[in-house]
Amino acid sequence: MAMGYGRQHYRTGYGDERRPHRLPAALRAPFEARSRKEFGYLLLGLPIAVVMFVYAVTVIALGAGLLVTFLGVPVLAAGLAGCRGLGAMERARARGLLGLEVGDPEPLRSGGDGTRSWIGSLLKSGTSWRHLLYALLHFPWAVFAFSVALSVWAYGWAMLSYPLWFWVFPVYAGQGGIQLYGDQQHSVYLDNPFEIGVTALVGLLFTLAAPWIVRALTSVDRLLVHALLGPTRLASRVVELESDRGVVVDTAAADLRRIERDLHDGAQARLVNLAMDLGLAKEKLREDPQAAARMVDEAHGEVKTALQELRDLARGIHPAVLTDRGLDAALSAVASRCAVPVRVEVDLPARPAPAIEGIAYFTVSELLQNVSKHSRARSASVDVWRAGDRLMLQVADDGVGGADTSGGSGLAGLAGRLDAVDGILVADSPPGGPTRVTAELPWRP
């Protein structure tokens, strides 16, 4: 199994590659694309919030007023459907300007194909009412955020550019004051340099603080979008479990195919040859006893080889030493077959659940196979311990490094299997080594 040695390529949520900057974050924030997008999000938020608020209040009032007739329920349902459409627009806006990746909520589950079923599913859907609640709650917040963001940016840049006013507007200094060009001249006192400097300094502070204030304001918008317009935690968990079930089914099917292939190409083929050899030995038993004895002796060797292959196959399914003696003995047996010396340390107060114990065994086994095949290491270590309600595994080696959990590598497949049981796999493997792969599993499934 290839470990996928190579470099990972990181990207930020806004599509910019991470690279070193000469200016500190506080100085470059006012000029970053992220700050402009977040400021634009708050500016667009007010008119959109007004439209959504007016729409929500209108459909609630109209639907509630018409409940005395047969039109009230359809009007409410249509209003909720419109709120879901506006919510989809808000998710797209947050995705484009804030880089917020929020999934679509669960679709409507109607019991039939008719209009009555559609109306019933809309009214019973908690997602629809959460979209309506967003339309009502977002309006006052959008007014506040718009006012604060616009005021901070406007006052900051206006005060920062205060010294330029005397250059932009046509003025000249005269004795005792400033005379303005025009038909009617006025004499005003020139602001002193200290006042101009303090004003510009305050404007600079406002300008530098504005992106962070805007970022704090948009964090509330992120929470609103995620909590009210995204899928619920229960729905996300259901989707995750469905995905994990698919991974488990695919893994089980692959294991069955591997077992069938190993039986067909290994032990089964040897047993067929053994039966043929014994048949030939039986025919030669009277004519040439010595040749028959040699054939029986060869068949005996074939039996031993077939038994060893069956033992290896059984160990690949579930080793008996793991069931009888636990992880310590089973991992020590795996380490003894590794191509490099392996130190094994297992510190567990008790045995985890059998299913978790088996997953931990095969995880370490595959990682040690990768060490033998790809790492070019001189030594390795396996550490197993319990941290709270989690079982921790760590396999380290002093090889060439470069292990990668990105898609297509062997570690990616192993990470997917662990994820199916709420496990985590993290690889720390810089080029040149060393490599440290840490796995985390639940103590009980």
Secondary structure, DSSP 4 states (H G I P E B T S, - for coil): -----S----B-TTSPBP---SS-HHHHGGGSHHHHHHHHHHHHHHHHHHHHHHHHHHHHHHHHHTTTSTTHHHHHHHHHHHHHHHHHHHHHHHHHHT----PPPPPP--SSSSHHHHHHHHHH-HHHHHHHHHHHHHHHHHHHHHHHHHHHHHHHHHHHTGGGHHHHS-EEEETTEEEE-SSS--EEPPPPHHHHHHHHHHHHHHHHHHHHHHHHHHHHHHHHIIIIIS--HHHHHHHHHHHHHHHHHHHHHHHHHHHHHHIIIIIHHHHHHHHHHHHHHHHHHHH-HHHHHHHHHHHHHHHHHHHHHHHHHHHHH--HHHHHH-HHHHHHHHHHTSSS-EEEEEE-SS---HHHHHHHHHHHHHHHHHIIIII--S-EEEEEEEETTEEEEEEEE-S------STTSHHHHHHHHHHTTT-EEEEE--TT--EEEEEEEES--
